[in-house]
Amino acid sequence: MLAQARAAGDEELLKMSFDSLLASPKGRIQQFNGQVYGYREDEMEELLAHVFSYAWPQEERSLPGEEIAIEFIPMSDEEWAIRQGKA
């Protein structure tokens, strides 16, 4: 995922998304569960926290309430490319 985001120029968006989810996970993180593996919400939060610290070890995560407000909208890869002007 990180390699794809870097290649597409979307790494900052990925980092902001992870940061936002981790700062305010309740009721939001669950929508990403079950895509491939079925994790409990707390397990998913731990997994994303580990990924964040691995991918961006020098970055500090936002505290709850300080995160960027991000609304996650389901869309296909093709829709994302169109929105980013890459299609």
N, C-alpha and C positions, 0 to 999 in steps of 0.2 A: 504494500500500500504506500509506504513512504517513498520507495523508488519511483513508483508511478506518479505520485504527486510531485516529486522533484522534477521528473522528466517533463511533466505537463506544465510546470511553473505554478503549481498549486500548493506547494509546501506550506506557505504561510496560512492559507485557508485551512489546511488540515490541522495545523498546530492550533489555530484559533478555535476550531471546532472541538478538538480534544480538550482544550483548556476550558471552554465553555461548559462542555458536558461534565467535566470533573469538578468544576466549581459549583455546579447546580445539577446533579444527576437525577434527583428524584422525579420520576414520571417521564423523564426524557431519555435516559440511557436504555430503558427497556425496549424502545422501538428498534434498536440495533441488535438486540438479542434474538437468537433463533434464525438469523440470516444463514449461518453455516453451522454454528454450534449452539447448543442450548445451555446458557449460563444463567445463574441467578443474578439479580441486579447487583448485589454486592460483589460477586465474582467478576462481573463485567467491569465494574468500577475499578477493581484491583488490576485487572488486565490492562485497561486503558491507562491507568496511572503508571504501570510498569512501562508500557509502550512510550508514553510521553517522556518519562525520565531517561529511557534508552535513546530515543530519537533526538531529544533536545536536552542533554544533560546540564547545560549551563543556564537553561531557562527556568525561571520561577513560575509556578502556576498561580493563577488568580485565586484570591480568597472568595468564599461564597458571597455573592452580591456585587463583586467587582468584575465579574466576567463580562465579556462582550455579549450582548443579546443576539443570539443566533436562532433562527427558526429553521428546523430541518424539514426539507420538503422531499418526498420521494420522487426520484426522476431517473431515467435511463442514462446511460453513458452518452447516447446521442443527444438527448435533451441538454445535458450538461455542456457538451461541446458547442451546441448552438448558443446557449446563454453566455458562454465565454468567448464567442466569436471565433471559434476554432473549427467550425463545420462549413 
